[in-house]
Amino acid sequence: MWALEPAPSLGPGVVYAGVDPAALYRSDDRGETFRLNDALFNHPHRAMWQPGFGGLCLHTILFHPDDPMRMYVGISAAGVYRTYDGGESWSRCNRGVKLNPGVDPHPEFGSQCAHKMRLDPQNPARIYLQNHPGVYRSDDGGDNWVSIAAGLPSDFGFPLVTHPRATGTAYVIPLNRDDFRWTPDGAAKVWRTRDAGSTWEPLWKGLPQKHAYLTVLRDAFAADPLEPAGLYFGTRGGQLFASVDEGESWRTIADWLPPVLCVKTAVIT
């Protein structure tokens, strides 16, 4: 299983699960039983979906905060799909996302590989996408995408996190390209935008800056809802880093773990 997301706006027991090979399941009884979303599983594009190095995985499920019938999923390597009717039908949303390699550098349909998506916390029509390759933003609910990779050391990476409250604020952890999937120059940096991707700044205080050839996977970066927001990411080398001041400074909170595949946060009161 690649993604497991509760959907409280649809009911207290509704849970969605994404799996490999790419499919979406829904439970209405808190996960006791699941049923397949037939419309996505039988989508006409399915025969042309191609697996990435991690498989043909449906890894991201996003719910529109104001419209419980609208949902987005990210599939590697098939791109972004959207439903307006609770999963009865699905449309592909990749216009402007480049395909590499490809004759047409920006096809509406191809084997685009979405790595991670997040909604803006204040503007649900705005979506951020870490793609393979590319970093993008949509301001119209996925109809069109524009590149926001300028200013980053690389447009390749896996995770992407948005601030829990501040509109326009998002974080990525760029990696070198396919041949060397680790932090550029052996220095660990988290990159932040506060203007929806127009500019980026590196955040590195407390992170290793020498011989730090780290890989951070798509679900190994998370934020908490506290004030100020906390940020946490884990690496394939077993390190876990945390910031309690929205990325201004970092510290190691665990080391010598197995490869960290997923990081989640919870506030316990």
C-alpha positions as CSV (number, residue, x, y, z in Angstrom):
1,M,0.0,0.0,0.0
2,W,1.3,3.4,-1.0
3,A,-1.2,5.9,0.4
4,L,-3.8,5.7,3.2
5,E,-5.9,8.8,3.7
6,P,-9.0,9.4,5.9
7,A,-11.7,11.6,4.3
8,P,-13.6,13.0,7.3
9,S,-15.6,15.4,5.1
10,L,-17.2,12.3,3.5
11,G,-18.0,10.6,6.8
12,P,-16.2,9.5,10.0
13,G,-15.4,6.1,8.6
14,V,-14.3,6.9,5.1
15,V,-10.7,6.0,4.2
16,Y,-9.0,5.9,0.8
17,A,-6.1,3.7,-0.1
18,G,-3.7,3.9,-3.1
19,V,-1.8,0.7,-4.1
20,D,0.6,-0.7,-6.7
21,P,-0.2,-1.4,-9.5
22,A,-2.0,1.9,-9.5
23,A,-5.5,1.6,-8.1
24,L,-7.7,3.4,-5.6
25,Y,-9.8,1.8,-2.9
26,R,-12.4,3.2,-0.6
27,S,-13.6,2.0,2.8
28,D,-16.7,3.2,4.6
29,D,-16.1,1.3,7.8
30,R,-12.7,2.6,9.0
31,G,-10.7,0.1,6.9
32,E,-12.5,-3.1,7.8
33,T,-13.5,-3.6,4.1
34,F,-12.5,-1.8,0.9
35,R,-13.9,-1.6,-2.6
36,L,-12.1,-0.8,-5.8
37,N,-12.7,2.5,-7.7
38,D,-13.7,1.0,-11.0
39,A,-13.7,4.2,-13.0
40,L,-10.0,4.8,-12.4
41,F,-9.0,1.2,-12.7
42,N,-10.8,1.0,-16.0
43,H,-9.7,4.4,-17.3
44,P,-9.0,4.4,-21.1
45,H,-5.4,5.7,-20.4
46,R,-4.5,2.8,-18.1
47,A,-3.0,0.6,-20.9
48,M,-0.5,3.4,-21.5
49,W,0.6,3.9,-17.9
50,Q,4.2,3.0,-17.3
51,P,5.8,2.0,-14.0
52,G,8.6,4.2,-12.5
53,F,11.6,2.7,-10.8
54,G,9.4,2.3,-7.7
55,G,6.6,0.6,-9.6
56,L,3.3,1.8,-10.9
57,C,2.1,3.3,-7.7
58,L,-0.8,5.5,-6.7
59,H,1.0,7.3,-4.0
60,T,-0.8,10.6,-3.3
61,I,-4.5,11.3,-2.5
62,L,-5.6,14.9,-2.0
63,F,-9.1,16.0,-1.0
64,H,-10.5,19.5,-1.8
65,P,-11.3,21.1,1.6
66,D,-14.5,22.7,0.4
67,D,-15.9,20.2,-2.1
68,P,-15.9,16.6,-0.8
69,M,-16.7,15.3,-4.3
70,R,-13.4,16.7,-5.7
71,M,-10.2,14.6,-5.3
72,Y,-6.8,14.4,-6.9
73,V,-4.5,11.4,-7.2
74,G,-0.8,11.2,-8.2
75,I,0.5,8.2,-10.0
76,S,4.0,7.3,-10.9
77,A,4.4,7.2,-13.8
78,A,1.0,8.4,-15.1
79,G,0.7,11.9,-13.7
80,V,-2.2,13.7,-12.0
81,Y,-5.8,12.7,-12.2
82,R,-8.8,14.6,-10.9
83,T,-12.5,13.7,-10.1
84,Y,-15.3,16.2,-9.6
85,D,-17.9,13.5,-8.8
86,G,-16.5,11.5,-6.0
87,G,-14.7,9.1,-8.3
88,E,-17.4,8.3,-10.8
89,S,-15.2,9.7,-13.5
90,W,-11.6,10.9,-13.8
91,S,-9.8,13.4,-16.0
92,R,-6.0,13.7,-16.6
93,C,-4.4,17.0,-15.4
94,N,-1.0,17.4,-16.9
95,R,-1.1,20.3,-19.3
96,G,2.2,22.1,-19.1
97,V,4.1,19.3,-17.3
98,K,7.1,18.4,-19.5
99,L,7.8,14.8,-20.5
100,N,11.5,13.9,-20.6
101,P,12.4,12.4,-23.0
102,G,9.7,13.2,-25.6
103,V,9.1,14.7,-29.0
104,D,6.6,17.1,-27.5
105,P,8.2,18.6,-24.3
106,H,4.8,19.5,-22.8
107,P,2.2,16.9,-23.8
108,E,-1.2,16.7,-22.2
109,F,-0.8,13.0,-22.1
110,G,2.3,10.9,-21.7
111,S,4.2,9.1,-19.0
112,Q,4.6,12.1,-16.7
113,C,5.8,10.9,-13.3
114,A,4.3,12.8,-10.4
115,H,6.4,12.4,-7.3
116,K,4.4,14.4,-4.8
117,M,1.5,16.9,-4.7
118,R,0.2,19.3,-2.0
119,L,-2.6,21.8,-1.9
120,D,-2.0,25.4,-0.7
121,P,-3.5,25.7,2.8
122,Q,-5.5,28.9,2.0
123,N,-6.2,28.5,-1.8
124,P,-7.3,25.0,-2.7
125,A,-7.2,25.9,-6.4
126,R,-3.4,26.2,-6.1
127,I,-1.5,22.9,-6.2
128,Y,2.2,22.3,-5.9
129,L,3.8,19.4,-7.8
130,Q,7.2,17.8,-7.5
131,N,7.5,15.9,-10.7
132,H,10.1,13.7,-12.4
133,P,11.6,16.0,-13.6
134,G,10.4,19.5,-12.6
135,V,8.7,21.5,-9.9
136,Y,5.3,23.0,-10.8
137,R,2.4,25.0,-9.6
138,S,-1.2,25.1,-10.8
139,D,-3.5,28.0,-10.0
140,D,-6.6,26.6,-11.6
141,G,-7.1,23.2,-9.8
142,G,-4.8,21.3,-12.1
143,D,-6.0,22.5,-15.5
144,N,-2.7,24.1,-16.3
145,W,0.8,23.9,-14.7
146,V,3.7,26.4,-14.7
147,S,7.3,25.6,-13.8
148,I,8.6,27.1,-10.5
149,A,12.0,25.3,-10.6
150,A,14.0,28.5,-11.3
151,G,16.3,29.2,-8.4
152,L,16.6,25.6,-7.2
153,P,19.8,23.6,-7.6
154,S,17.9,20.8,-9.3
155,D,14.4,20.2,-10.5
156,F,14.6,16.6,-9.5
157,G,13.4,15.3,-6.1
158,F,10.7,13.3,-4.3
159,P,9.1,15.1,-1.4
160,L,7.1,18.3,-1.2
161,V,5.5,19.9,1.8
162,T,3.3,23.0,2.2
163,H,3.0,25.2,5.3
164,P,0.0,24.2,7.3
165,R,-1.3,27.8,7.4
166,A,0.7,30.3,5.3
167,T,-0.4,30.6,1.7
168,G,2.4,30.5,-0.9
169,T,4.8,28.7,1.4
170,A,6.2,25.3,0.3
171,Y,9.3,23.2,0.9
172,V,11.2,20.8,-1.3
173,I,14.4,18.8,-0.9
174,P,16.1,18.7,-4.3
175,L,18.3,15.8,-5.4
176,N,20.7,15.3,-8.2
177,R,19.2,13.6,-11.3
178,D,18.6,9.9,-11.9
179,D,22.2,8.9,-12.0
180,F,23.0,10.3,-8.5
181,R,19.9,10.5,-6.4
182,W,21.3,12.4,-3.4
183,T,21.6,16.0,-2.1
184,P,23.6,18.2,-4.5
185,D,27.3,18.8,-3.6
186,G,26.9,16.5,-0.6
187,A,25.2,19.2,1.5
188,A,21.8,18.7,3.1
189,K,19.5,21.7,2.3
190,V,15.7,22.2,2.5
191,W,14.5,24.9,0.0
192,R,11.6,27.1,0.9
193,T,9.4,29.5,-1.1
194,R,7.2,32.1,0.5
195,D,5.9,33.5,-2.8
196,A,4.4,30.4,-4.5
197,G,7.6,29.4,-6.2
198,S,8.7,32.8,-7.6
199,T,11.9,32.6,-5.4
200,W,13.5,30.0,-3.3
201,E,15.9,30.1,-0.3
202,P,18.0,27.3,1.2
203,L,17.6,26.3,4.8
204,W,20.5,24.5,6.2
205,K,21.5,25.6,9.7
206,G,22.1,22.5,11.8
207,L,22.1,20.1,8.8
208,P,25.3,18.4,7.6
209,Q,27.1,20.3,4.9
210,K,30.0,18.0,4.1
211,H,29.8,14.4,2.8
212,A,26.0,14.4,3.3
213,Y,24.9,12.4,0.3
214,L,21.4,12.0,1.5
215,T,18.3,10.7,-0.3
216,V,14.8,11.7,1.0
217,L,11.8,9.8,-0.5
218,R,8.4,11.1,-1.4
219,D,6.6,10.4,2.0
220,A,9.6,11.0,4.3
221,F,9.0,14.8,4.7
222,A,6.2,16.2,6.9
223,A,5.0,19.3,8.8
224,D,3.1,19.6,12.0
225,P,0.3,22.2,12.6
226,L,1.9,23.9,15.6
227,E,2.8,27.6,15.9
228,P,5.5,27.9,14.6
229,A,5.2,24.9,12.3
230,G,7.6,22.0,12.8
231,L,9.2,20.2,9.9
232,Y,10.6,16.7,9.9
233,F,12.4,14.6,7.3
234,G,14.1,11.2,7.2
235,T,16.7,9.7,4.9
236,R,17.4,6.4,3.3
237,G,20.5,6.4,5.5
238,G,18.4,6.2,8.6
239,Q,18.8,9.8,9.8
240,L,15.8,11.8,11.1
241,F,16.0,15.6,11.2
242,A,13.6,18.1,12.8
243,S,13.0,21.8,12.8
244,V,10.7,23.6,15.3
245,D,11.0,27.0,13.7
246,E,9.7,26.4,10.2
247,G,13.1,25.4,8.8
248,E,15.3,28.2,10.1
249,S,17.3,25.7,12.2
250,W,17.5,21.9,12.4
251,R,18.8,19.1,14.6
252,T,19.2,15.4,14.4
253,I,16.6,13.5,16.5
254,A,17.4,10.0,15.4
255,D,20.3,8.2,13.7
256,W,21.2,4.7,12.6
257,L,17.6,3.8,11.8
258,P,16.6,1.6,8.9
259,P,15.9,3.5,5.7
260,V,13.1,6.0,6.5
261,L,10.3,5.6,4.0
262,C,7.6,7.6,5.6
263,V,7.3,10.4,8.2
264,K,4.0,11.5,9.8
265,T,3.2,13.9,12.5
266,A,0.5,14.0,15.2
267,V,-0.3,16.4,18.0
268,I,-1.1,14.7,21.3
269,T,-2.9,16.7,23.9
